[in-house]
Amino acid sequence: TSGTTGKPKGVLIEHANLNNYLHYAQRNYFAEEVQGALFTNYTFDLTITTIFGVMMSGGTLTIYAGDIDETMPRIFAEESLVNFVKLTPAQLQIAHYSPNCKFKAIFHLCKMLK
């Protein structure tokens, strides 16, 4: 969607471009056994990497439903098996404040963004 109007843009991409991007993501984002988390609407562009990247890597995808304020702490909890999640900057801020967040790099990234 457009950040200003909130209306869908409907951008068309070629199959070959999507294929190239997903292979790039597989090589660069998924170096270990992937346990991905999906908590956004499937029509949101960042879910492409989450769904197809995890599947192409032979990983496991956990689909979370419900309010983001309840979901994020579960994803980032120490006992969570999730090791891959793709976030928007706003979601990154929520993750930063999740209690017992196991992704320590999030704290450093949030400090850099301020």
N, C-alpha and C positions, 0 to 999 in steps of 0.2 A: 504494500500500500504506500501511498504517498504520505510522508511525514507531516505534511501540512493539511491536506484535505481528508486523509483517512480513506479515500476511495481507491479501489484496486486499479493498478496500472495495466495489468494483463500483458506482461512482457513475454514474448515468444522466444524460446531458445531452441537451437538445433540439437538433435539427438547426439551428434558427434561432440558438440561442446559440453553437453552434460556428461557424456562418457569420459571425455578428457578430464573434466573437473573431478569426477568421482574416482578415477584412477590416481589423480594427483593427491586427493584427500586420503585414499587408502595408503599410499606410500609415505605421506608426511604426517598424518594425524594418528594413525593406528599402528603404533610400533609394538604393542603387546596385545595380549588377549583382551578384547574389548568388551566392556560391560557398559552399554550406552543407556542414556535416560532420555525419553521423549515426554515432554510435558507441554508442548505447544501444539496448536492446531496444525493438522497435516497440510494445510494450504499455505502455511507460513514458510518463506523461502529457506530459512535455516534448517528446517526439518529434512530437507533433501539430503544434506550431509549426514544428519543423524540417522535417518532410516536406511538409506542405501549404502552409506559408507560403512556402517556397522554390519549390515547384512553381507556386503561384499568381502568384508574382513573375517567372516565366519564368527562374529561376535554374538552377544546376547543383547537384546533391546528390551528394556522394561518400560512399559507405557504407564505413565502416571496420570490420573484423572483428579479433578478437583481444583480448589482454589490455590493459586500460586504461592500464597503466603503459608499454606499448610504443606504444599508439595516440596518446596525448596529445602526446608530443613531436613526432610526425609532423604532427599537426594544427596545432600552434603554431610550427612551424619557419619561418624566414624564407622559404624557397623554396616553402612551401605556398601554394596559391591560395585557401585558405579565408578568407572574411571574415565568416562568420556561424556561430556555434556557441552553443547554449543549454546552460547548465551548472547543476548543483546546487552548493550551497556547498562540498561535499566535492570535487567535480570542479574547482571554481574554485581551490581550494588546490593541487591537483595541477598545474593549468595554470600557476599562479604559479611553481612550482619547475621547470617544463620549461625545459631549456637553450635559449637563443636564441629565447625567446618573442617573437613579433612584435607581439602585442597589448599595448602598453604600458599601456593603461588597466587591465588586470588587476592590475598591480602596485599601482596607486593604490587600487583597490577592495579588494584584500586587506589593505592597510595600514589602511584605514578599518574593515574588519570585525574587526580584532584588538582 
